[in-house]
Amino acid sequence: MTTLEYRVPYADTDQMGVVYYGNYLTFFERARNELMRESGFSYKECEALGFALPVVHAEVDYKSPAKYDDLLEIRAWVEEVKGVRCKICCEVRRKGEERILAKGHTVHVFVDIKTMRPIPPPDVAVKRFILGVE
């Protein structure tokens, strides 16, 4: 699991002064990238090794709004890997609070970067990103 802190800028809010709903998927992506980086396996390295992890499904359950200048904690973790699919879950909270503002997940498919056809997760991805070992 990784936790990313993010201060909400005015540009992320809508006319009602709350974080625009579509921005939560961007928050998920930021946390997912940090999760990969912290595992020692960046997305840039995936591409260099010839595979990618496009999103094929996304869900967000909105509980309570975040607002301008809130300091958020965005948590991400690998929930499961099944065949060529990988499910990454996320939760968004205000720093120091337990109440979840939004939660959800994205589902990714391991694909060959040249053909965009699904492939089994490469061993290096399983070891470092999924299992968290070198």
N, CA, C and O atoms as CSV, one atom per row, in Angstrom:
chain,resi,resn,atom,element,x,y,z
A,1,MET,N,N,0.851,-1.181,0.000
A,1,MET,CA,C,0.000,0.000,0.000
A,1,MET,C,C,0.889,1.232,0.000
A,1,MET,O,O,1.965,1.247,0.598
A,2,THR,N,N,0.423,2.243,-0.670
A,2,THR,CA,C,1.120,3.527,-0.657
A,2,THR,C,C,0.123,4.613,-0.289
A,2,THR,O,O,-1.072,4.490,-0.558
A,3,THR,N,N,0.622,5.673,0.325
A,3,THR,CA,C,-0.209,6.829,0.655
A,3,THR,C,C,0.453,8.071,0.086
A,3,THR,O,O,1.631,8.336,0.330
A,4,LEU,N,N,-0.319,8.822,-0.672
A,4,LEU,CA,C,0.147,10.044,-1.312
A,4,LEU,C,C,-0.610,11.223,-0.707
A,4,LEU,O,O,-1.831,11.168,-0.561
A,5,GLU,N,N,0.108,12.283,-0.355
A,5,GLU,CA,C,-0.555,13.513,0.094
A,5,GLU,C,C,-0.727,14.451,-1.088
A,5,GLU,O,O,0.141,14.553,-1.955
A,6,TYR,N,N,-1.872,15.137,-1.104
A,6,TYR,CA,C,-2.174,16.044,-2.212
A,6,TYR,C,C,-3.018,17.199,-1.681
A,6,TYR,O,O,-4.074,16.989,-1.085
A,7,ARG,N,N,-2.539,18.418,-1.905
A,7,ARG,CA,C,-3.277,19.629,-1.513
A,7,ARG,C,C,-4.153,20.043,-2.691
A,7,ARG,O,O,-3.656,20.225,-3.802
A,8,VAL,N,N,-5.448,20.190,-2.454
A,8,VAL,CA,C,-6.390,20.500,-3.529
A,8,VAL,C,C,-6.210,21.944,-3.991
A,8,VAL,O,O,-6.409,22.869,-3.204
A,9,PRO,N,N,-5.834,22.152,-5.259
A,9,PRO,CA,C,-5.740,23.509,-5.792
A,9,PRO,C,C,-7.124,23.982,-6.255
A,9,PRO,O,O,-8.030,23.177,-6.475
A,10,TYR,N,N,-7.261,25.267,-6.394
A,10,TYR,CA,C,-8.530,25.840,-6.841
A,10,TYR,C,C,-8.951,25.263,-8.193
A,10,TYR,O,O,-10.140,25.070,-8.447
A,11,ALA,N,N,-7.978,24.991,-9.054
A,11,ALA,CA,C,-8.261,24.472,-10.396
A,11,ALA,C,C,-8.970,23.120,-10.368
A,11,ALA,O,O,-9.606,22.748,-11.354
A,12,ASP,N,N,-8.877,22.371,-9.261
A,12,ASP,CA,C,-9.528,21.062,-9.152
A,12,ASP,C,C,-10.994,21.149,-8.714
A,12,ASP,O,O,-11.692,20.136,-8.670
A,13,THR,N,N,-11.456,22.361,-8.391
A,13,THR,CA,C,-12.821,22.491,-7.869
A,13,THR,C,C,-13.783,22.979,-8.942
A,13,THR,O,O,-13.387,23.559,-9.953
A,14,ASP,N,N,-15.052,22.724,-8.686
A,14,ASP,CA,C,-16.089,23.159,-9.628
A,14,ASP,C,C,-16.758,24.439,-9.113
A,14,ASP,O,O,-16.287,25.046,-8.151
A,15,GLN,N,N,-17.828,24.833,-9.740
A,15,GLN,CA,C,-18.527,26.067,-9.386
A,15,GLN,C,C,-19.091,26.034,-7.960
A,15,GLN,O,O,-19.326,27.079,-7.353
A,16,MET,N,N,-19.303,24.822,-7.434
A,16,MET,CA,C,-19.833,24.678,-6.073
A,16,MET,C,C,-18.732,24.694,-5.021
A,16,MET,O,O,-19.006,24.615,-3.823
A,17,GLY,N,N,-17.476,24.797,-5.476
A,17,GLY,CA,C,-16.358,24.859,-4.537
A,17,GLY,C,C,-15.885,23.505,-4.037
A,17,GLY,O,O,-15.121,23.433,-3.075
A,18,VAL,N,N,-16.330,22.429,-4.680
A,18,VAL,CA,C,-15.881,21.100,-4.285
A,18,VAL,C,C,-15.066,20.483,-5.423
A,18,VAL,O,O,-15.154,20.915,-6.572
A,19,VAL,N,N,-14.281,19.474,-5.084
A,19,VAL,CA,C,-13.468,18.814,-6.102
A,19,VAL,C,C,-14.389,18.214,-7.166
A,19,VAL,O,O,-15.314,17.465,-6.853
A,20,TYR,N,N,-14.124,18.551,-8.407
A,20,TYR,CA,C,-14.879,18.045,-9.548
A,20,TYR,C,C,-14.772,16.526,-9.569
A,20,TYR,O,O,-13.685,15.978,-9.384
A,21,TYR,N,N,-15.883,15.848,-9.793
A,21,TYR,CA,C,-15.941,14.390,-9.657
A,21,TYR,C,C,-14.919,13.650,-10.528
A,21,TYR,O,O,-14.374,12.631,-10.103
A,22,GLY,N,N,-14.659,14.142,-11.721
A,22,GLY,CA,C,-13.716,13.472,-12.620
A,22,GLY,C,C,-12.279,13.503,-12.126
A,22,GLY,O,O,-11.462,12.679,-12.536
A,23,ASN,N,N,-11.963,14.452,-11.243
A,23,ASN,CA,C,-10.592,14.562,-10.745
A,23,ASN,C,C,-10.201,13.401,-9.828
A,23,ASN,O,O,-9.015,13.145,-9.623
A,24,TYR,N,N,-11.192,12.700,-9.276
A,24,TYR,CA,C,-10.846,11.579,-8.403
A,24,TYR,C,C,-10.118,10.478,-9.166
A,24,TYR,O,O,-9.260,9.800,-8.601
A,25,LEU,N,N,-10.448,10.293,-10.436
A,25,LEU,CA,C,-9.715,9.300,-11.228
A,25,LEU,C,C,-8.266,9.741,-11.451
A,25,LEU,O,O,-7.365,8.908,-11.538
A,26,THR,N,N,-8.052,11.044,-11.540
A,26,THR,CA,C,-6.682,11.555,-11.626
A,26,THR,C,C,-5.955,11.315,-10.305
A,26,THR,O,O,-4.774,10.969,-10.305
A,27,PHE,N,N,-6.644,11.494,-9.191
A,27,PHE,CA,C,-6.040,11.193,-7.886
A,27,PHE,C,C,-5.643,9.720,-7.828
A,27,PHE,O,O,-4.559,9.381,-7.352
A,28,PHE,N,N,-6.525,8.850,-8.313
A,28,PHE,CA,C,-6.223,7.418,-8.327
A,28,PHE,C,C,-4.972,7.148,-9.158
A,28,PHE,O,O,-4.119,6.350,-8.770
A,29,GLU,N,N,-4.871,7.819,-10.302
A,29,GLU,CA,C,-3.702,7.605,-11.162
A,29,GLU,C,C,-2.423,8.071,-10.480
A,29,GLU,O,O,-1.399,7.393,-10.556
A,30,ARG,N,N,-2.472,9.215,-9.817
A,30,ARG,CA,C,-1.281,9.704,-9.097
A,30,ARG,C,C,-0.826,8.681,-8.057
A,30,ARG,O,O,0.361,8.372,-7.957
A,31,ALA,N,N,-1.778,8.160,-7.287
A,31,ALA,CA,C,-1.443,7.187,-6.246
A,31,ALA,C,C,-0.939,5.882,-6.861
A,31,ALA,O,O,-0.008,5.269,-6.339
A,32,ARG,N,N,-1.546,5.458,-7.958
A,32,ARG,CA,C,-1.129,4.228,-8.641
A,32,ARG,C,C,0.313,4.355,-9.134
A,32,ARG,O,O,1.099,3.415,-9.007
A,33,ASN,N,N,0.658,5.505,-9.692
A,33,ASN,CA,C,2.032,5.723,-10.149
A,33,ASN,C,C,3.021,5.681,-8.995
A,33,ASN,O,O,4.109,5.121,-9.128
A,34,GLU,N,N,2.650,6.267,-7.866
A,34,GLU,CA,C,3.537,6.229,-6.696
A,34,GLU,C,C,3.648,4.818,-6.143
A,34,GLU,O,O,4.719,4.405,-5.700
A,35,LEU,N,N,2.541,4.073,-6.166
A,35,LEU,CA,C,2.560,2.680,-5.730
A,35,LEU,C,C,3.575,1.890,-6.556
A,35,LEU,O,O,4.372,1.126,-6.012
A,36,MET,N,N,3.537,2.081,-7.855
A,36,MET,CA,C,4.485,1.393,-8.724
A,36,MET,C,C,5.910,1.851,-8.458
A,36,MET,O,O,6.821,1.031,-8.346
A,37,ARG,N,N,6.101,3.155,-8.357
A,37,ARG,CA,C,7.445,3.703,-8.133
A,37,ARG,C,C,8.018,3.184,-6.812
A,37,ARG,O,O,9.186,2.799,-6.750
A,38,GLU,N,N,7.198,3.173,-5.753
A,38,GLU,CA,C,7.677,2.708,-4.451
A,38,GLU,C,C,8.024,1.226,-4.456
A,38,GLU,O,O,8.845,0.777,-3.656
A,39,SER,N,N,7.408,0.469,-5.346
A,39,SER,CA,C,7.719,-0.953,-5.438
A,39,SER,C,C,9.009,-1.177,-6.217
A,39,SER,O,O,9.472,-2.311,-6.345
A,40,GLY,N,N,9.590,-0.098,-6.738
A,40,GLY,CA,C,10.807,-0.212,-7.527
A,40,GLY,C,C,10.531,-0.577,-8.967
A,40,GLY,O,O,11.411,-1.067,-9.675
A,41,PHE,N,N,9.297,-0.333,-9.400
A,41,PHE,CA,C,8.888,-0.730,-10.743
A,41,PHE,C,C,8.007,0.355,-11.331
A,41,PHE,O,O,6.784,0.297,-11.205
A,42,SER,N,N,8.608,1.335,-11.966
A,42,SER,CA,C,7.854,2.474,-12.489
A,42,SER,C,C,7.160,2.135,-13.799
A,42,SER,O,O,7.513,1.165,-14.471
A,43,TYR,N,N,6.173,2.944,-14.151
A,43,TYR,CA,C,5.468,2.734,-15.412
A,43,TYR,C,C,6.421,2.914,-16.590
A,43,TYR,O,O,6.296,2.248,-17.618
A,44,LYS,N,N,7.368,3.819,-16.422
A,44,LYS,CA,C,8.376,4.035,-17.454
A,44,LYS,C,C,9.164,2.748,-17.706
A,44,LYS,O,O,9.498,2.425,-18.846
A,45,GLU,N,N,9.457,2.016,-16.623
A,45,GLU,CA,C,10.173,0.749,-16.760
A,45,GLU,C,C,9.296,-0.290,-17.467
A,45,GLU,O,O,9.800,-1.077,-18.268
A,46,CYS,N,N,7.994,-0.299,-17.179
A,46,CYS,CA,C,7.074,-1.211,-17.891
A,46,CYS,C,C,7.198,-1.006,-19.391
A,46,CYS,O,O,7.376,-1.959,-20.149
A,47,GLU,N,N,7.103,0.244,-19.808
A,47,GLU,CA,C,7.173,0.562,-21.229
A,47,GLU,C,C,8.515,0.161,-21.831
A,47,GLU,O,O,8.567,-0.339,-22.954
A,48,ALA,N,N,9.595,0.375,-21.095
A,48,ALA,CA,C,10.923,-0.006,-21.580
A,48,ALA,C,C,11.042,-1.518,-21.756
A,48,ALA,O,O,11.791,-1.992,-22.609
A,49,LEU,N,N,10.300,-2.269,-20.944
A,49,LEU,CA,C,10.318,-3.732,-21.041
A,49,LEU,C,C,9.306,-4.258,-22.055
A,49,LEU,O,O,9.221,-5.464,-22.287
A,50,GLY,N,N,8.533,-3.338,-22.663
A,50,GLY,CA,C,7.660,-3.733,-23.751
A,50,GLY,C,C,6.217,-4.033,-23.406
A,50,GLY,O,O,5.498,-4.623,-24.213
A,51,PHE,N,N,5.776,-3.634,-22.215
A,51,PHE,CA,C,4.372,-3.840,-21.906
A,51,PHE,C,C,3.766,-2.604,-21.250
A,51,PHE,O,O,4.469,-1.718,-20.765
A,52,ALA,N,N,2.440,-2.579,-21.254
A,52,ALA,CA,C,1.693,-1.457,-20.683
A,52,ALA,C,C,0.539,-2.010,-19.851
A,52,ALA,O,O,0.236,-3.202,-19.902
A,53,LEU,N,N,-0.091,-1.135,-19.095
A,53,LEU,CA,C,-1.208,-1.497,-18.219
A,53,LEU,C,C,-2.380,-0.540,-18.425
A,53,LEU,O,O,-2.690,0.240,-17.524
A,54,PRO,N,N,-3.038,-0.576,-19.576
A,54,PRO,CA,C,-4.157,0.338,-19.786
A,54,PRO,C,C,-5.330,0.031,-18.852
A,54,PRO,O,O,-5.553,-1.114,-18.459
A,55,VAL,N,N,-6.060,1.070,-18.517
A,55,VAL,CA,C,-7.277,0.924,-17.703
A,55,VAL,C,C,-8.390,0.408,-18.606
A,55,VAL,O,O,-8.636,0.956,-19.680
A,56,VAL,N,N,-9.062,-0.658,-18.156
A,56,VAL,CA,C,-10.196,-1.196,-18.908
A,56,VAL,C,C,-11.511,-1.035,-18.145
A,56,VAL,O,O,-12.587,-1.271,-18.694
A,57,HIS,N,N,-11.416,-0.632,-16.880
A,57,HIS,CA,C,-12.613,-0.418,-16.066
A,57,HIS,C,C,-12.237,0.498,-14.904
A,57,HIS,O,O,-11.138,0.402,-14.357
A,58,ALA,N,N,-13.148,1.376,-14.538
A,58,ALA,CA,C,-12.925,2.261,-13.389
A,58,ALA,C,C,-14.242,2.473,-12.652
A,58,ALA,O,O,-15.302,2.596,-13.266
A,59,GLU,N,N,-14.155,2.514,-11.323
A,59,GLU,CA,C,-15.316,2.800,-10.484
A,59,GLU,C,C,-14.906,3.760,-9.378
A,59,GLU,O,O,-13.815,3.659,-8.817
A,60,VAL,N,N,-15.801,4.693,-9.077
A,60,VAL,CA,C,-15.594,5.612,-7.955
A,60,VAL,C,C,-16.906,5.707,-7.193
A,60,VAL,O,O,-17.967,5.909,-7.785
A,61,ASP,N,N,-16.826,5.562,-5.880
A,61,ASP,CA,C,-17.981,5.724,-5.001
A,61,ASP,C,C,-17.721,6.982,-4.174
A,61,ASP,O,O,-16.815,7.011,-3.342
A,62,TYR,N,N,-18.520,8.015,-4.411
A,62,TYR,CA,C,-18.332,9.309,-3.744
A,62,TYR,C,C,-19.117,9.331,-2.443
A,62,TYR,O,O,-20.323,9.081,-2.437
A,63,LYS,N,N,-18.437,9.628,-1.339
A,63,LYS,CA,C,-19.061,9.622,-0.011
A,63,LYS,C,C,-19.289,11.031,0.537
A,63,LYS,O,O,-20.357,11.339,1.066
A,64,SER,N,N,-18.264,11.885,0.400
A,64,SER,CA,C,-18.311,13.233,0.961
A,64,SER,C,C,-17.347,14.108,0.158
A,64,SER,O,O,-16.285,13.635,-0.244
A,65,PRO,N,N,-17.696,15.372,-0.084
A,65,PRO,CA,C,-16.843,16.183,-0.963
A,65,PRO,C,C,-15.543,16.660,-0.321
A,65,PRO,O,O,-15.492,16.973,0.869
A,66,ALA,N,N,-14.510,16.706,-1.130
A,66,ALA,CA,C,-13.271,17.397,-0.768
A,66,ALA,C,C,-13.394,18.811,-1.322
A,66,ALA,O,O,-14.100,19.041,-2.304
A,67,LYS,N,N,-12.708,19.753,-0.690
A,67,LYS,CA,C,-12.813,21.163,-1.072
A,67,LYS,C,C,-11.439,21.777,-1.294
A,67,LYS,O,O,-10.407,21.194,-0.961
A,68,TYR,N,N,-11.461,22.972,-1.867
A,68,TYR,CA,C,-10.233,23.727,-2.099
A,68,TYR,C,C,-9.396,23.784,-0.825
A,68,TYR,O,O,-9.920,24.024,0.263
A,69,ASP,N,N,-8.105,23.563,-0.969
A,69,ASP,CA,C,-7.080,23.641,0.064
A,69,ASP,C,C,-7.095,22.483,1.056
A,69,ASP,O,O,-6.271,22.463,1.971
A,70,ASP,N,N,-8.002,21.518,0.907
A,70,ASP,CA,C,-7.946,20.327,1.750
A,70,ASP,C,C,-6.644,19.587,1.461
A,70,ASP,O,O,-6.209,19.502,0.313
A,71,LEU,N,N,-6.034,19.058,2.502
A,71,LEU,CA,C,-4.874,18.190,2.337
A,71,LEU,C,C,-5.399,16.761,2.371
A,71,LEU,O,O,-5.896,16.289,3.394
A,72,LEU,N,N,-5.280,16.086,1.236
A,72,LEU,CA,C,-5.835,14.754,1.101
A,72,LEU,C,C,-4.764,13.686,1.251
A,72,LEU,O,O,-3.591,13.917,0.961
A,73,GLU,N,N,-5.184,12.524,1.706
A,73,GLU,CA,C,-4.371,11.315,1.672
A,73,GLU,C,C,-5.054,10.367,0.699
A,73,GLU,O,O,-6.227,10.028,0.851
A,74,ILE,N,N,-4.304,9.956,-0.287
A,74,ILE,CA,C,-4.825,9.049,-1.295
A,74,ILE,C,C,-4.066,7.736,-1.146
A,74,ILE,O,O,-2.851,7.688,-1.336
A,75,ARG,N,N,-4.781,6.681,-0.809
A,75,ARG,CA,C,-4.162,5.374,-0.581
A,75,ARG,C,C,-4.445,4.468,-1.767
A,75,ARG,O,O,-5.541,4.482,-2.328
A,76,ALA,N,N,-3.444,3.681,-2.140
A,76,ALA,CA,C,-3.606,2.746,-3.254
A,76,ALA,C,C,-2.913,1.432,-2.922
A,76,ALA,O,O,-1.874,1.409,-2.262
A,77,TRP,N,N,-3.506,0.340,-3.388
A,77,TRP,CA,C,-2.926,-0.976,-3.193
A,77,TRP,C,C,-3.419,-1.927,-4.282
A,77,TRP,O,O,-4.480,-1.726,-4.874
A,78,VAL,N,N,-2.626,-2.962,-4.529
A,78,VAL,CA,C,-3.018,-4.000,-5.478
A,78,VAL,C,C,-3.974,-4.930,-4.734
A,78,VAL,O,O,-3.606,-5.547,-3.734
A,79,GLU,N,N,-5.186,-5.019,-5.227
A,79,GLU,CA,C,-6.201,-5.872,-4.600
A,79,GLU,C,C,-6.112,-7.316,-5.104
A,79,GLU,O,O,-6.158,-8.263,-4.320
A,80,GLU,N,N,-5.983,-7.464,-6.425
A,80,GLU,CA,C,-5.877,-8.813,-6.962
A,80,GLU,C,C,-5.288,-8.794,-8.368
A,80,GLU,O,O,-5.364,-7.799,-9.089
A,81,VAL,N,N,-4.710,-9.911,-8.721
A,81,VAL,CA,C,-4.253,-10.143,-10.089
A,81,VAL,C,C,-4.863,-11.470,-10.502
A,81,VAL,O,O,-4.676,-12.494,-9.845
A,82,LYS,N,N,-5.591,-11.428,-11.598
A,82,LYS,CA,C,-6.291,-12.623,-12.076
A,82,LYS,C,C,-6.074,-12.710,-13.582
A,82,LYS,O,O,-6.604,-11.899,-14.342
A,83,GLY,N,N,-5.302,-13.686,-14.001
A,83,GLY,CA,C,-4.985,-13.807,-15.418
A,83,GLY,C,C,-4.186,-12.604,-15.884
A,83,GLY,O,O,-3.127,-12.304,-15.333
A,84,VAL,N,N,-4.696,-11.908,-16.910
A,84,VAL,CA,C,-4.006,-10.737,-17.457
A,84,VAL,C,C,-4.475,-9.432,-16.796
A,84,VAL,O,O,-3.998,-8.352,-17.144
A,85,ARG,N,N,-5.407,-9.536,-15.849
A,85,ARG,CA,C,-5.997,-8.348,-15.216
A,85,ARG,C,C,-5.412,-8.074,-13.837
A,85,ARG,O,O,-5.042,-8.987,-13.099
A,86,CYS,N,N,-5.342,-6.785,-13.514
A,86,CYS,CA,C,-4.841,-6.337,-12.225
A,86,CYS,C,C,-5.812,-5.287,-11.681
A,86,CYS,O,O,-6.107,-4.305,-12.361
A,87,LYS,N,N,-6.305,-5.492,-10.463
A,87,LYS,CA,C,-7.245,-4.553,-9.837
A,87,LYS,C,C,-6.513,-3.746,-8.766
A,87,LYS,O,O,-5.929,-4.312,-7.842
A,88,ILE,N,N,-6.549,-2.419,-8.899
A,88,ILE,CA,C,-5.900,-1.528,-7.943
A,88,ILE,C,C,-6.976,-0.681,-7.265
A,88,ILE,O,O,-7.737,0.026,-7.926
A,89,CYS,N,N,-7.024,-0.767,-5.937
A,89,CYS,CA,C,-8.022,-0.037,-5.150
A,89,CYS,C,C,-7.438,1.251,-4.599
A,89,CYS,O,O,-6.236,1.356,-4.357
A,90,CYS,N,N,-8.320,2.235,-4.404
A,90,CYS,CA,C,-7.913,3.533,-3.867
A,90,CYS,C,C,-8.953,4.052,-2.890
A,90,CYS,O,O,-10.145,3.767,-3.010
A,91,GLU,N,N,-8.477,4.819,-1.922
A,91,GLU,CA,C,-9.342,5.553,-0.986
A,91,GLU,C,C,-8.797,6.960,-0.843
A,91,GLU,O,O,-7.585,7.172,-0.853
A,92,VAL,N,N,-9.703,7.921,-0.710
A,92,VAL,CA,C,-9.328,9.325,-0.518
A,92,VAL,C,C,-9.915,9.798,0.803
A,92,VAL,O,O,-11.108,9.635,1.058
A,93,ARG,N,N,-9.058,10.391,1.648
A,93,ARG,CA,C,-9.474,10.953,2.938
A,93,ARG,C,C,-8.820,12.312,3.112
A,93,ARG,O,O,-7.830,12.615,2.447
A,94,ARG,N,N,-9.368,13.135,4.003
A,94,ARG,CA,C,-8.638,14.319,4.446
A,94,ARG,C,C,-7.556,13.833,5.407
A,94,ARG,O,O,-7.783,12.916,6.197
A,95,LYS,N,N,-6.394,14.446,5.335
A,95,LYS,CA,C,-5.294,14.032,6.210
A,95,LYS,C,C,-5.731,14.125,7.672
A,95,LYS,O,O,-6.304,15.123,8.109
A,96,GLY,N,N,-5.447,13.070,8.401
A,96,GLY,CA,C,-5.763,13.038,9.819
A,96,GLY,C,C,-7.181,12.604,10.146
A,96,GLY,O,O,-7.547,12.520,11.318
A,97,GLU,N,N,-7.983,12.329,9.124
A,97,GLU,CA,C,-9.358,11.886,9.352
A,97,GLU,C,C,-9.524,10.460,8.846
A,97,GLU,O,O,-8.858,10.050,7.896
A,98,GLU,N,N,-10.395,9.721,9.470
A,98,GLU,CA,C,-10.658,8.345,9.048
A,98,GLU,C,C,-11.785,8.250,8.025
A,98,GLU,O,O,-11.863,7.273,7.279
A,99,ARG,N,N,-12.659,9.254,7.983
A,99,ARG,CA,C,-13.802,9.208,7.067
A,99,ARG,C,C,-13.324,9.177,5.615
A,99,ARG,O,O,-12.501,9.993,5.200
A,100,ILE,N,N,-13.848,8.241,4.869
A,100,ILE,CA,C,-13.508,8.121,3.455
A,100,ILE,C,C,-14.344,9.109,2.655
A,100,ILE,O,O,-15.569,9.135,2.780
A,101,LEU,N,N,-13.684,9.925,1.830
A,101,LEU,CA,C,-14.376,10.868,0.959
A,101,LEU,C,C,-14.797,10.188,-0.348
A,101,LEU,O,O,-15.884,10.436,-0.869
A,102,ALA,N,N,-13.925,9.337,-0.859
A,102,ALA,CA,C,-14.226,8.593,-2.082
A,102,ALA,C,C,-13.386,7.326,-2.074
A,102,ALA,O,O,-12.277,7.300,-1.542
A,103,LYS,N,N,-13.931,6.285,-2.670
A,103,LYS,CA,C,-13.171,5.052,-2.812
A,103,LYS,C,C,-13.542,4.419,-4.136
A,103,LYS,O,O,-14.600,4.692,-4.702
A,104,GLY,N,N,-12.665,3.581,-4.613
A,104,GLY,CA,C,-12.953,2.927,-5.876
A,104,GLY,C,C,-11.788,2.081,-6.327
A,104,GLY,O,O,-10.890,1.749,-5.553
A,105,HIS,N,N,-11.826,1.740,-7.601
A,105,HIS,CA,C,-10.753,0.920,-8.144
A,105,HIS,C,C,-10.668,1.089,-9.659
A,105,HIS,O,O,-11.592,1.564,-10.320
A,106,THR,N,N,-9.529,0.681,-10.162
A,106,THR,CA,C,-9.322,0.601,-11.606
A,106,THR,C,C,-8.862,-0.818,-11.915
A,106,THR,O,O,-8.167,-1.449,-11.119
A,107,VAL,N,N,-9.259,-1.300,-13.071
A,107,VAL,CA,C,-8.820,-2.614,-13.539
A,107,VAL,C,C,-7.955,-2.373,-14.771
A,107,VAL,O,O,-8.321,-1.624,-15.676
A,108,HIS,N,N,-6.809,-3.023,-14.777
A,108,HIS,CA,C,-5.828,-2.872,-15.846
A,108,HIS,C,C,-5.576,-4.219,-16.497
A,108,HIS,O,O,-5.745,-5.266,-15.871
A,109,VAL,N,N,-5.174,-4.185,-17.749
A,109,VAL,CA,C,-4.807,-5.399,-18.461
A,109,VAL,C,C,-3.355,-5.262,-18.905
A,109,VAL,O,O,-2.961,-4.246,-19.477
A,110,PHE,N,N,-2.573,-6.290,-18.637
A,110,PHE,CA,C,-1.204,-6.330,-19.141
A,110,PHE,C,C,-1.270,-6.559,-20.640
A,110,PHE,O,O,-1.872,-7.530,-21.099
A,111,VAL,N,N,-0.648,-5.660,-21.409
A,111,VAL,CA,C,-0.641,-5.791,-22.868
A,111,VAL,C,C,0.769,-5.598,-23.413
A,111,VAL,O,O,1.594,-4.893,-22.833
A,112,ASP,N,N,1.016,-6.247,-24.545
A,112,ASP,CA,C,2.252,-6.025,-25.298
A,112,ASP,C,C,2.136,-4.622,-25.896
A,112,ASP,O,O,1.147,-4.308,-26.559
A,113,ILE,N,N,3.130,-3.790,-25.666
A,113,ILE,CA,C,3.044,-2.380,-26.085
A,113,ILE,C,C,3.000,-2.211,-27.604
A,113,ILE,O,O,2.456,-1.223,-28.096
A,114,LYS,N,N,3.566,-3.162,-28.353
A,114,LYS,CA,C,3.569,-3.062,-29.815
A,114,LYS,C,C,2.246,-3.504,-30.428
A,114,LYS,O,O,1.744,-2.869,-31.355
A,115,THR,N,N,1.683,-4.589,-29.912
A,115,THR,CA,C,0.464,-5.148,-30.511
A,115,THR,C,C,-0.803,-4.745,-29.770
A,115,THR,O,O,-1.903,-4.841,-30.315
A,116,MET,N,N,-0.651,-4.293,-28.527
A,116,MET,CA,C,-1.769,-3.967,-27.630
A,116,MET,C,C,-2.642,-5.194,-27.355
A,116,MET,O,O,-3.824,-5.063,-27.034
A,117,ARG,N,N,-2.059,-6.375,-27.482
A,117,ARG,CA,C,-2.764,-7.613,-27.173
A,117,ARG,C,C,-2.435,-8.030,-25.744
A,117,ARG,O,O,-1.307,-7.842,-25.287
A,118,PRO,N,N,-3.412,-8.596,-25.037
A,118,PRO,CA,C,-3.166,-9.041,-23.656
A,118,PRO,C,C,-2.055,-10.078,-23.570
A,118,PRO,O,O,-1.906,-10.935,-24.441
A,119,ILE,N,N,-1.278,-9.974,-22.490
A,119,ILE,CA,C,-0.204,-10.923,-22.209
A,119,ILE,C,C,-0.244,-11.282,-20.732
A,119,ILE,O,O,-0.768,-10.508,-19.931
A,120,PRO,N,N,0.293,-12.431,-20.350
A,120,PRO,CA,C,0.390,-12.748,-18.919
A,120,PRO,C,C,1.300,-11.726,-18.235
A,120,PRO,O,O,2.214,-11.196,-18.866
A,121,PRO,N,N,1.063,-11.447,-16.964
A,121,PRO,CA,C,1.950,-10.502,-16.271
A,121,PRO,C,C,3.396,-10.972,-16.336
A,121,PRO,O,O,3.688,-12.105,-15.952
A,122,PRO,N,N,4.307,-10.129,-16.812
A,122,PRO,CA,C,5.718,-10.502,-16.840
A,122,PRO,C,C,6.225,-10.807,-15.430
A,122,PRO,O,O,5.773,-10.196,-14.461
A,123,ASP,N,N,7.156,-11.745,-15.315
A,123,ASP,CA,C,7.681,-12.150,-14.006
A,123,ASP,C,C,8.159,-10.970,-13.176
A,123,ASP,O,O,7.912,-10.910,-11.972
A,124,VAL,N,N,8.849,-10.026,-13.822
A,124,VAL,CA,C,9.377,-8.879,-13.083
A,124,VAL,C,C,8.236,-8.054,-12.484
A,124,VAL,O,O,8.382,-7.519,-11.385
A,125,ALA,N,N,7.120,-7.941,-13.174
A,125,ALA,CA,C,5.968,-7.198,-12.647
A,125,ALA,C,C,5.357,-7.927,-11.463
A,125,ALA,O,O,4.986,-7.307,-10.466
A,126,VAL,N,N,5.254,-9.232,-11.574
A,126,VAL,CA,C,4.676,-10.030,-10.486
A,126,VAL,C,C,5.538,-9.901,-9.237
A,126,VAL,O,O,5.021,-9.666,-8.144
A,127,LYS,N,N,6.839,-10.051,-9.394
A,127,LYS,CA,C,7.740,-10.017,-8.240
A,127,LYS,C,C,7.793,-8.652,-7.572
A,127,LYS,O,O,7.655,-8.559,-6.352
A,128,ARG,N,N,7.989,-7.600,-8.344
A,128,ARG,CA,C,8.241,-6.290,-7.751
A,128,ARG,C,C,6.974,-5.505,-7.462
A,128,ARG,O,O,6.807,-4.984,-6.359
A,129,PHE,N,N,6.099,-5.416,-8.418
A,129,PHE,CA,C,4.902,-4.582,-8.252
A,129,PHE,C,C,3.802,-5.312,-7.498
A,129,PHE,O,O,3.216,-4.761,-6.566
A,130,ILE,N,N,3.525,-6.522,-7.886
A,130,ILE,CA,C,2.398,-7.240,-7.297
A,130,ILE,C,C,2.757,-7.853,-5.946
A,130,ILE,O,O,2.011,-7.705,-4.978
A,131,LEU,N,N,3.896,-8.539,-5.877
A,131,LEU,CA,C,4.297,-9.182,-4.633
A,131,LEU,C,C,5.160,-8.288,-3.748
A,131,LEU,O,O,5.288,-8.534,-2.549
A,132,GLY,N,N,5.754,-7.247,-4.339
A,132,GLY,CA,C,6.571,-6.330,-3.566
A,132,GLY,C,C,7.923,-6.888,-3.146
A,132,GLY,O,O,8.450,-6.510,-2.100
A,133,VAL,N,N,8.491,-7.789,-3.957
A,133,VAL,CA,C,9.804,-8.336,-3.650
A,133,VAL,C,C,10.754,-8.094,-4.813
A,133,VAL,O,O,10.317,-7.927,-5.952
A,134,GLU,N,N,12.018,-8.076,-4.538
A,134,GLU,CA,C,13.040,-7.864,-5.585
A,134,GLU,C,C,13.355,-9.150,-6.296
A,134,GLU,O,O,14.188,-9.166,-7.202
